[in-house]
Amino acid sequence: MIIRPARKDEAGIILQLIHDLALYEKAPHEVEATEREIIETVFAENPKVFCDFVEVDGEIAGMAIWFLNYSTWQGKHGIYLEDLFVKPEYRGQGYGKALLQHLARVCNEKGYGRFQWWVLDWNSPAIEFYRSLGAVAMDEWTVYRVAGDDLKRLGN
């Protein structure tokens, strides 16, 4: 097993894994990203989003897509994990944990103050897995989002 940054020629693999995750999360119709957009964002000259693969015997087993966030209270950057996905045939073998450990090491090495992500309320296996690693649910916070036409209206 190795963990490595995705390469530009693997944008199609990233997009396929995004589709696979959306299917697992019961929202395949919500994926709008294209391979071109993946190339233009993840592989930009100064990227703001990153993708790491876990590779097993030369095969991509899973991915972590992440970006930097910032804590005003800490005065430090942190990592926000947008997507963690391990293919079903590779689950239960420690590859998701390895990706999380990798990102925790990045935080430690760069002096980032925290590492966070969201999980769907119904995803009990993931919730228990994250708790076993020491992650704490931020139950007192409610996530808000503005998108689509509402975002356009708000911006006008």
TIDOVEX-715202 format. One line per 8 residues: number of its first residue (from 1); their letters; for each residue x, y, z of N, C-alpha, C, CB. Coordinates in steps of 0.1 Angstrom, whole numbers, plus 2048, in hexadecimal, padded with zeros to 3 digits. Glycine has a CB too. Example, Ala and Ser with C-alpha at 12.3 -4.5 7.8 and 13.67 -1.06 7.14 Angstrom:
1> AS> 884 7C7 84E 87B 7D3 84E 884 7DF 84E 871 7D3 85A | 880 7EA 847 889 7F5 847 881 800 84F 88D 7FA 839 $
This chain:
1> MIIRPARK> 808 7F4 800 800 800 800 809 80C 800 7F6 800 80C | 805 816 7F7 80C 823 7F8 801 82E 7F7 816 824 7EC | 804 839 7FD 7FB 845 7FC 803 84F 7F4 7F6 84A 80A | 7FD 854 7EA 804 85E 7E1 7FA 868 7DB 80B 856 7D5 | 800 873 7D7 7F7 87D 7D0 7F2 878 7C3 7FF 88A 7CE | 7E6 87B 7BF 7E1 877 7B2 7E8 87F 7A8 7D1 87A 7B1 | 7E9 879 79C 7EF 880 790 7E4 885 787 7F9 876 789 | 7E8 88F 77F 7DF 895 776 7D8 88B 76C 7E6 8A0 76D $
9> DEAGIILQ> 7E0 881 768 7DA 877 75E 7D1 86E 765 7E5 86F 758 | 7CF 86F 772 7C5 867 77A 7B8 86F 77E 7CC 862 787 | 7B6 87A 777 7AA 882 77A 79D 87A 778 7AA 88F 772 | 79D 872 76E 792 869 76B 78F 85F 777 794 862 75E | 79A 85A 77D 798 851 788 792 859 794 7A6 84B 78C | 797 865 796 792 86D 7A1 783 86F 79F 799 87B 7A2 | 77F 873 793 771 876 790 769 869 792 76F 87B 782 | 76E 85D 78E 766 851 790 764 84E 79F 76E 845 789 $
17> LIHDLALY> 76F 850 7A7 76D 84E 7B5 764 858 7BB 77B 84F 7BC | 763 864 7B6 759 86E 7BB 74B 869 7B8 75B 87C 7B4 | 749 863 7AC 73C 85D 7A8 739 851 7B1 73C 859 799 | 743 849 7B4 741 83D 7BC 73D 842 7CB 74D 835 7BD | 743 84C 7D0 740 851 7DD 732 857 7DD 74A 85C 7E1 | 72E 85F 7D3 721 864 7D2 716 85A 7D1 720 86E 7C5 | 719 84F 7CA 710 843 7CA 70E 83D 7D8 714 839 7C0 | 719 83C 7DF 719 836 7ED 711 840 7F6 727 834 7F2 $
25> EKAPHEVE> 712 84D 7F4 70B 856 7FC 6FD 859 7F7 713 863 7FD | 6F8 852 7EE 6EB 852 7E9 6E8 860 7E2 6E1 850 7F4 | 6F2 865 7DB 6F0 872 7D5 6F7 873 7C7 6F5 87E 7DE | 6F7 868 7BF 6FE 869 7B2 6FA 874 7A9 6FD 85B 7AB | 6EE 878 7AA 6E9 883 7A1 6EF 891 7A5 6D9 884 7A3 | 6F5 892 7B0 6FB 89F 7B4 709 8A1 7AF 6FB 89F 7C3 | 70F 897 7A9 71D 899 7A4 71C 8A1 797 724 88C 7A1 | 722 8AD 797 723 8B6 78B 731 8B7 785 71E 8C3 78E $
33> ATEREIIE> 73B 8B3 78D 749 8B4 789 74C 8AD 77C 752 8AF 794 | 755 8B2 775 75A 8AB 768 769 8A9 76A 757 8B4 75C | 76E 8A0 761 77C 89D 762 784 8AA 75F 780 893 757 | 780 8B3 756 787 8BF 754 787 8C8 760 77F 8C7 748 | 77C 8C8 768 77C 8D0 774 786 8CA 77F 76E 8D1 77A | 786 8BD 77F 790 8B7 788 79E 8BB 784 78F 8A7 788 | 7A1 8BB 778 7AE 8BE 773 7B1 8CD 776 7B0 8BC 764 | 7A7 8D6 774 7A9 8E4 776 7AA 8E8 785 79E 8EC 770 $
41> TVFAENPK> 7A5 8E0 78E 7A6 8E3 79C 7B1 8DC 7A4 798 8E1 7A2 | 7B0 8CE 7A3 7BA 8C6 7AA 7C8 8C8 7A5 7B5 8B8 7AA | 7C9 8CA 798 7D6 8CB 792 7D9 8D8 78C 7D7 8C0 786 | 7D3 8E3 792 7D6 8F1 78E 7E5 8F4 792 7CC 8FA 796 | 7EA 8FF 78D 7F7 903 790 7F9 906 79F 7FB 910 788 | 7EF 90C 7A5 7EF 90E 7B4 7E2 908 7B9 7F1 91D 7B8 | 7E2 8FA 7BB 7D5 8F4 7BE 7D1 8F8 7CC 7D7 8E5 7BE | 7C4 8F8 7CE 7BE 8FB 7DB 7B7 8EE 7E1 7B3 906 7DA $
49> VFCDFVEV> 7B7 8E4 7D9 7B2 8D7 7DD 7BB 8CC 7D9 7A3 8D4 7D7 | 7BC 8C1 7E0 7C6 8B7 7DE 7BF 8A9 7DF 7D1 8B8 7E9 | 7C5 8A0 7D8 7C0 892 7D8 7CC 888 7DA 7B8 88F 7CB | 7CA 880 7E4 7D4 875 7E7 7CD 868 7E5 7DA 876 7F5 | 7D4 85F 7DE 7CF 851 7DC 7D6 848 7E6 7D2 84D 7CE | 7CF 83D 7EA 7D5 832 7F0 7D5 827 7E5 7CD 82D 7FD | 7E1 822 7E2 7E3 818 7D7 7E8 80B 7DE 7EE 81E 7CD | 7E2 800 7D9 7E5 7F3 7DE 7E8 7EA 7D2 7D9 7ED 7E6 $
57> DGEIAGMA> 7F4 7E5 7D2 7F9 7DC 7C7 7F6 7E3 7BA 7F2 7CF 7C8 | 7F9 7F0 7B9 7F8 7F7 7AC 7E9 7FB 7A8 7FD 7EE 7A1 | 7E0 7F8 7B1 7D2 7FC 7AE 7CD 807 7B8 7C8 7EF 7B0 | 7C6 810 7B3 7C0 81B 7BC 7B5 815 7C4 7BB 827 7B3 | 7B7 815 7D1 7AD 80F 7DB 7A4 81A 7E1 7B4 808 7E6 | 7A9 827 7E1 7A1 831 7E6 7A7 83F 7E5 79E 82E 7F5 | 7A0 849 7EA 7A6 856 7E9 7A1 85F 7F5 7A1 85D 7DC | 7A9 86A 7F6 7A5 875 7FF 7A6 882 7F8 7AE 875 80C $
65> IWFLNYST> 79C 889 7F7 79C 897 7F1 79B 8A1 7FC 790 898 7E6 | 7A4 8AA 7FD 7A5 8B3 808 7AA 8C1 804 7AE 8AD 813 | 7A7 8CB 80D 7AC 8D8 80B 7AF 8DE 818 7A2 8E1 803 | 7B6 8EA 818 7B9 8F1 825 7AD 8F9 829 7C5 8FA 823 | 7AB 8FA 836 7A1 903 83C 7A9 90B 846 795 8FC 843 | 7A3 914 84E 7AA 91C 857 7A2 91E 863 7AD 92A 850 | 7A8 91E 86F 7A2 921 87B 7A7 92F 880 7A6 916 886 | 79E 938 881 7A1 945 887 7A5 944 895 796 94F 885 $
73> WQGKHGIY> 79F 93B 89C 7A2 93A 8AB 7B0 934 8AD 797 931 8B1 | 7B4 92B 8A4 7C1 925 8A6 7CC 92D 89E 7C1 917 8A0 | 7C7 935 894 7D1 93C 88C 7D9 933 883 7DA 945 894 | 7D3 927 880 7DA 91D 878 7D1 917 86D 7DF 912 881 | 7D7 912 863 7D0 90A 859 7CD 8FD 85F 7D8 909 84C | 7C4 8F6 858 7C0 8E8 85B 7BD 8E1 84E 7B5 8E7 865 | 7BA 8D5 84F 7B6 8CD 843 7A7 8CA 844 7BE 8C0 842 | 7A0 8CD 839 792 8C9 838 792 8BD 82E 789 8D4 834 $
81> LEDLFVKP> 78D 8B2 832 78C 8A6 82A 77E 8A7 823 78D 899 832 | 77E 8A9 816 772 8AA 80E 76C 89C 80B 774 8B2 801 | 775 893 807 770 886 803 77B 87B 808 76E 884 7F4 | 776 871 80E 77E 865 811 776 85A 80B 781 863 821 | 77C 852 803 775 847 7FC 77F 83C 7FA 76E 84B 7EF | 77B 830 7FF 782 824 7FC 779 81A 7F5 787 81D 809 | 77D 815 7EA 775 80C 7E2 770 800 7EB 77D 806 7D6 | 764 7FB 7E8 75E 7F1 7F1 767 7E5 7F3 751 7ED 7EB $
89> EYRGQGYG> 76E 7E0 7E8 776 7D4 7E9 782 7D6 7F2 77A 7D0 7DB | 786 7E3 7F5 791 7E6 7FD 78E 7EA 80B 79A 7F0 7F7 | 781 7EB 80F 77D 7EF 81C 780 7E5 827 76E 7F3 81C | 782 7EA 833 785 7E1 83E 793 7DC 83F 77C 7D6 83E | 79C 7E2 837 7AA 7DE 836 7B3 7E8 83B 7AD 7D9 828 | 7AE 7F4 840 7B7 7FE 846 7BB 809 83C 7C3 7F8 84B | 7B5 809 830 7BA 813 826 7B3 821 829 7B6 80F 818 | 7A7 821 82D 7A1 82E 831 7A8 834 83D 792 82C 835 $
97> KALLQHLA> 7AC 82C 847 7B3 830 853 7C1 835 84E 7B5 825 85D | 7C7 82E 845 7D4 833 840 7D4 841 83A 7DA 829 836 | 7C9 843 832 7C7 850 82C 7C5 85B 837 7BB 850 822 | 7BD 858 841 7BB 862 84C 7C8 864 853 7B0 85D 855 | 7D0 85A 856 7DD 85B 85D 7E6 863 855 7E3 84D 860 | 7E6 861 848 7EF 869 83F 7EB 878 840 7ED 865 830 | 7DE 87C 83F 7DB 88A 841 7DD 88F 84E 7CC 88B 83D | 7DC 887 859 7E0 88C 866 7EF 88F 867 7DC 881 871 $
105> RVCNEKGY> 7F7 886 860 805 889 860 808 896 859 80D 87E 859 | 801 899 84E 803 8A5 847 800 8B1 850 7F9 8A6 83A | 7F5 8B0 858 7F1 8BA 862 7FD 8BC 86C 7E4 8B7 869 | 802 8B1 871 80C 8B2 87B 819 8B8 875 80F 8A4 881 | 81D 8B4 869 829 8B8 863 829 8C7 860 82C 8B0 857 | 81D 8CC 85C 81C 8DA 857 817 8E3 863 812 8DA 84C | 814 8DE 86E 810 8E6 87A 802 8EA 879 819 8F2 87B | 7F9 8E3 871 7EB 8E6 870 7E4 8E3 87D 7E5 8DF 864 $
113> GRFQWWVL> 7DA 8EA 880 7D3 8E9 88D 7C8 8DE 88F 7CE 8F5 891 | 7C3 8DA 883 7B8 8D1 884 7B5 8CA 877 7AB 8D7 889 | 7AE 8BF 877 7AB 8B7 86C 79C 8B3 86E 7B4 8AA 86B | 794 8B7 864 785 8B5 866 77E 8B1 859 77F 8C1 86B | 772 8AC 85A 76A 8A7 84F 75C 8A6 854 770 89A 849 | 753 8A4 84A 745 8A1 84D 742 892 84A 73B 8AA 845 | 738 88D 851 733 87F 84E 724 880 84F 739 875 858 | 71E 878 846 70F 878 845 70A 871 852 70A 870 839 $
121> DWNSPAIE> 6FF 876 858 6F9 871 864 6F6 862 863 6ED 878 867 | 6F2 85D 858 6EE 84F 857 6FA 845 855 6E4 84D 84B | 706 84B 853 712 842 850 718 83D 85D 71C 84A 847 | 711 834 863 716 82F 870 723 828 870 70C 825 875 | 726 820 865 734 81A 865 73F 825 865 735 811 859 | 73D 82F 85D 747 83A 85D 748 841 86A 744 844 851 | 73D 844 870 73D 84B 87D 744 843 887 72E 84E 881 | 741 836 888 748 82E 892 757 82D 88F 742 820 892 $
129> FYRSLGAV> 75B 82C 882 769 82C 87E 770 839 882 76A 82A 86F | 76A 844 880 770 851 883 771 853 892 768 85C 87D | 767 84E 89A 768 84F 8A8 774 847 8AD 75B 84B 8AF | 775 83B 8A7 780 832 8AC 78E 838 8AA 77F 825 8A4 | 78F 842 8A1 79C 849 89E 79D 855 8A7 79C 84D 890 | 793 859 8AF 794 864 8B8 78D 870 8B3 7A2 868 8BA | 786 86F 8A7 77E 87A 8A2 772 87D 8AB 77A 878 893 | 76F 88A 8AC 764 88E 8B4 759 895 8AB 768 897 8C0 $
137> AMDEWTVY> 74D 891 8AD 742 897 8A5 740 8A6 8AA 735 88F 8A6 | 73D 8AF 8A1 73B 8BD 8A5 72C 8BF 8A5 742 8C7 89B | 725 8B8 8AE 717 8B8 8AE 710 8C6 8B1 712 8AF 8B9 | 717 8CF 8B7 711 8DC 8BA 712 8E5 8AE 719 8E2 8C5 | 718 8E1 8A3 718 8E9 896 70F 8E4 88C 727 8E9 891 | 709 8ED 885 700 8EA 87A 706 8EF 86D 6F2 8EF 87C | 707 8E7 863 70D 8EB 856 703 8F2 84E 713 8DE 84E | 707 8FD 848 6FE 905 83F 705 905 831 6FB 913 844 $
145> RVAGDDLK> 6FD 906 827 702 906 819 6F9 90F 811 704 8F8 813 | 6FF 917 808 6F7 91E 7FE 6FD 91A 7F0 6F8 92E 800 | 6F5 915 7E7 6F9 910 7DA 6EF 913 7CF 6FC 901 7DB | 6F3 911 7C3 6EA 913 7B8 6E4 920 7B6 6DF 908 7B9 | 6D7 921 7B4 6D0 92E 7B2 6D0 936 7BE 6C2 92B 7AE | 6D0 930 7CA 6D0 938 7D6 6DE 93F 7D8 6CE 92E 7E3 | 6E8 938 7D4 6F6 93E 7D4 6F6 94A 7CA 701 934 7D1 | 6F0 948 7BF 6F0 953 7B5 6E8 95F 7BA 6EA 94F 7A8 $
153> RLGN> 6DD 95C 7C1 6D5 967 7C6 6DC 96E 7D2 6C7 962 7CC | 6E3 967 7DA 6EA 96D 7E5 6F5 975 7E1 6EF 962 7EE | 6FC 971 7D6 707 979 7D0 703 985 7C8 70F 970 7C8 | 6F6 987 7C5 6F2 992 7BD 6EC 99D 7C6 6E7 98E 7B3 $
